[in-house]
């Protein structure tokens, strides 16, 4: 009780003063479980890949990577990623800008369409391309008459890669741009900047780390995609096999050293991707918290 007009005592404690820390044994137990899980499902398999790859020595490892079919698989993987990532970058930025900054009919439908590759099996998406562009497909007769080959060729692999990777940039940028709002762009327009200039000078600098993060995820998926590419590639050795498909062929032939040697390239890519992804993710969190 306090006298009227007198000072009121604040009995509510600051959250920082509350003891919300778990006892030390509980923390150690939970940490041990997390580390054991990481060791069992991440570190041990990753180490096994490199141990198996180097089992017969460095010369055998380098020979497996320099083998013509392996080199062709690496080249095709890089081509597919080099085409699909820029296309998805342009689409992702444009779609995110439209969804986050404007209201228009069909906005909800566009968001739903962007999520389709997440809900459809990659194998099913590959079959769809076969039904469309295969020899017995809807456009197969016309394509064959004009000597255009899509399925079981490089264009089909690129199409399949574009489809499975196209949500990554957009899905990273949409929440980021929505959290930023439209105040800065509207201020730029009031000051006389055009739409394109507003985008280049205001919007793009604010989303640069989000763009990098989306590109990293898109590139990692493009290089590691197996299901959709497997259906449309035809498994033509040295011509339509990407790195994951080449690893499968080597493993099925019991050429384990070469299979793990080529697989180690993807493992190294994953480690580099993880490092860059962590940096970009940290930058995005900093950018959001600063707003």
C-alpha positions in Angstrom: 0.0 0.0 0.0 1.2 3.5 -0.7 -0.1 7.0 0.3 -2.1 8.9 -2.3 0.2 11.2 -4.2 3.3 9.3 -2.9 5.8 7.5 -5.0 4.5 4.2 -6.5 6.9 1.3 -6.1 7.5 -0.6 -9.3 7.5 -4.3 -8.4 7.8 -5.5 -12.0 11.3 -6.8 -12.7 13.3 -6.1 -15.8 13.5 -9.2 -18.1 17.3 -8.9 -17.9 17.1 -9.3 -14.2 15.1 -12.6 -14.4 17.1 -15.8 -14.0 16.0 -17.7 -17.1 19.2 -19.7 -17.5 19.0 -23.5 -17.2 21.2 -25.3 -14.7 24.6 -26.2 -16.0 24.1 -30.0 -16.2 21.0 -29.4 -18.4 23.0 -27.0 -20.7 25.8 -29.5 -21.0 23.4 -32.4 -21.7 21.6 -30.5 -24.5 24.9 -29.3 -26.0 26.2 -32.8 -26.0 23.1 -34.1 -27.8 23.4 -31.3 -30.4 27.1 -32.1 -31.0 26.5 -35.8 -31.1 23.7 -35.3 -33.7 26.0 -33.0 -35.8 28.9 -35.5 -35.6 26.7 -38.5 -36.6 24.8 -36.9 -39.4 27.2 -34.2 -40.7 30.8 -34.5 -39.7 31.2 -38.3 -39.9 29.6 -38.6 -43.4 31.6 -35.5 -44.6 34.9 -37.0 -43.3 34.0 -40.4 -44.8 33.7 -38.8 -48.3 37.2 -37.4 -48.2 38.7 -40.5 -46.5 37.2 -42.7 -49.3 38.3 -40.2 -52.0 41.9 -40.3 -50.8 42.0 -44.0 -50.0 44.2 -44.8 -52.9 46.4 -41.7 -52.7 46.5 -38.2 -54.1 47.4 -39.4 -57.7 44.3 -41.6 -57.9 42.2 -38.8 -56.5 43.4 -36.2 -59.1 43.1 -38.7 -61.9 39.5 -39.4 -61.1 38.7 -35.7 -61.2 40.7 -35.0 -64.3 39.1 -38.0 -66.2 37.3 -36.7 -69.3 33.8 -37.8 -68.3 34.2 -36.2 -64.9 35.5 -33.0 -66.4 32.5 -33.0 -68.8 30.2 -33.5 -65.8 31.8 -30.6 -64.0 31.5 -28.4 -67.1 27.9 -29.2 -67.6 27.1 -28.5 -63.9 28.7 -25.2 -64.1 26.9 -24.3 -67.4 23.5 -25.2 -65.8 24.2 -23.1 -62.8 25.7 -20.2 -64.8 22.4 -20.0 -66.8 19.8 -20.8 -64.2 21.1 -18.6 -61.4 21.1 -15.3 -63.3 17.6 -16.1 -64.8 16.3 -16.8 -61.3 18.0 -13.7 -59.9 16.3 -11.5 -62.4 12.9 -13.1 -61.8 13.3 -13.2 -58.1 14.2 -9.5 -57.8 11.4 -8.5 -60.1 8.8 -10.7 -58.5 9.8 -9.6 -55.0 9.8 -5.9 -55.9 6.3 -6.3 -57.4 4.9 -8.3 -54.5 6.4 -6.3 -51.6 6.0 -2.8 -53.0 2.8 -2.9 -55.1 -0.8 -4.1 -54.9 -2.2 -5.7 -58.1 -4.7 -8.3 -59.1 -3.3 -11.8 -59.0 -0.7 -11.0 -56.3 -1.8 -14.1 -54.2 -1.7 -16.3 -57.3 1.9 -15.2 -58.1 3.0 -16.0 -54.6 1.4 -19.4 -54.9 3.1 -20.1 -58.3 6.5 -19.2 -56.8 6.0 -21.9 -54.2 5.1 -24.7 -56.7 8.7 -26.1 -57.0 8.7 -26.6 -53.2 5.6 -28.7 -53.3 6.2 -30.7 -56.5 8.7 -33.6 -56.5 11.8 -32.9 -58.7 11.2 -36.2 -60.4 7.6 -35.2 -61.3 8.9 -31.9 -62.7 11.4 -33.8 -64.9 8.6 -36.0 -66.2 6.5 -32.9 -67.0 9.4 -31.7 -69.3 9.6 -35.1 -70.9 5.8 -35.0 -71.6 6.1 -31.5 -73.1 9.4 -31.7 -75.1 10.0 -35.5 -75.4 9.8 -37.2 -78.8 6.2 -38.4 -77.9 5.4 -35.2 -76.0 3.1 -32.3 -76.9 5.8 -30.4 -78.8 8.0 -33.4 -79.6 6.9 -33.7 -83.3 7.4 -30.0 -84.0 10.8 -30.0 -82.2 12.0 -33.1 -84.1 10.9 -31.6 -87.5 12.9 -28.5 -86.7 15.9 -30.4 -85.4 15.6 -28.9 -81.9 16.5 -31.2 -79.1 15.6 -30.3 -75.5 15.0 -33.5 -73.6 18.2 -35.7 -73.2 20.2 -32.6 -74.1 21.7 -29.6 -72.4 18.6 -27.4 -72.8 16.5 -29.9 -70.9 18.9 -30.0 -68.1 18.9 -26.2 -67.9 15.1 -26.0 -67.9 14.9 -28.6 -65.1 17.5 -26.7 -63.1 15.7 -23.4 -63.6 12.4 -24.9 -62.4 13.6 -26.5 -59.2 15.7 -23.4 -58.2 13.4 -20.5 -59.1 11.8 -19.9 -55.7 15.0 -19.4 -53.8 15.9 -15.8 -54.6 12.2 -14.6 -54.5 11.5 -16.4 -51.2 14.5 -14.8 -49.6 13.7 -11.3 -50.8 10.0 -11.1 -50.3 9.9 -11.0 -46.5 13.0 -8.8 -46.4 11.5 -6.2 -48.8 8.1 -6.4 -47.0 9.8 -5.6 -43.7 11.5 -2.6 -45.2 8.2 -1.1 -46.3 7.7 1.5 -49.1 8.6 4.7 -47.2 12.0 5.2 -48.8 10.8 4.5 -52.3 7.9 6.9 -51.9 10.2 9.6 -50.6 12.5 9.1 -53.6 9.5 9.5 -55.9 8.4 12.6 -54.1 11.8 14.1 -54.6 11.6 13.5 -58.3 13.3 10.2 -58.8 11.8 7.9 -61.5 10.8 4.3 -60.8 14.0 2.8 -62.2 16.3 5.3 -60.4 14.4 4.7 -57.2 15.0 1.0 -57.6 18.7 1.3 -58.4 19.5 3.9 -55.8 17.1 3.0 -52.9 15.7 -0.5 -53.2 18.7 -2.5 -54.5 21.3 -1.2 -52.0 18.9 -2.2 -49.2 18.5 -5.8 -50.4 22.0 -6.5 -51.6 22.8 -9.0 -48.8 19.5 -10.7 -49.2 20.2 -11.0 -53.0 23.5 -12.6 -52.2 22.0 -15.0 -49.8 19.3 -16.1 -52.3 21.9 -16.5 -55.0 24.0 -18.7 -52.8 21.1 -21.0 -52.0 20.0 -21.1 -55.7 23.5 -21.9 -56.9 23.9 -24.7 -54.3 20.7 -26.3 -55.3 21.5 -25.9 -59.0 24.8 -27.7 -58.7 23.4 -30.5 -56.4 20.1 -31.2 -58.2 19.6 -34.8 -59.0 15.9 -35.9 -59.4 14.7 -33.5 -62.2 18.0 -33.6 -64.0 18.2 -37.4 -63.9 14.8 -37.7 -65.7 15.6 -35.3 -68.6 19.3 -36.1 -69.0 19.2 -39.6 -70.5 22.4 -40.4 -68.6 24.6 -40.0 -71.7 28.0 -40.3 -70.3 30.3 -37.4 -71.1 27.4 -35.4 -72.6 24.4 -35.0 -70.3 25.6 -36.1 -66.9 26.1 -33.5 -64.2 28.3 -34.1 -61.2 25.6 -35.9 -59.1 24.6 -38.2 -62.0 28.3 -39.0 -62.7 28.8 -39.9 -59.1 25.8 -42.3 -59.3 27.2 -44.0 -62.4 30.7 -44.4 -60.9 29.2 -45.8 -57.7 27.0 -48.3 -59.5 30.1 -49.5 -61.4 31.8 -50.1 -58.0 34.4 -47.5 -58.8 34.1 -46.2 -55.3 37.4 -44.2 -55.2 36.4 -42.2 -58.3 32.8 -41.8 -57.1 33.9 -40.3 -53.8 36.6 -38.2 -55.4 34.0 -36.5 -57.7 31.6 -36.3 -54.7 34.2 -34.5 -52.7 33.9 -31.6 -55.2 30.3 -31.1 -54.2 31.3 -31.5 -50.6 33.9 -28.7 -51.0 31.3 -26.6 -52.7 28.9 -27.2 -49.8 31.5 -26.0 -47.3 32.3 -22.9 -49.2 28.5 -22.2 -49.7 27.9 -22.7 -46.0 30.6 -20.1 -45.1 29.3 -17.5 -47.6 25.7 -18.3 -46.6 26.5 -17.7 -42.9 28.1 -14.4 -43.7 25.2 -13.3 -45.9 22.7 -14.5 -43.3 24.4 -12.5 -40.6 24.4 -9.4 -42.7 20.7 -9.8 -43.5 19.9 -10.2 -39.7 21.9 -7.0 -39.1 20.1 -5.2 -41.8 16.6 -6.2 -40.5 17.5 -5.4 -36.9 18.7 -2.0 -37.8 15.4 -1.0 -39.3 
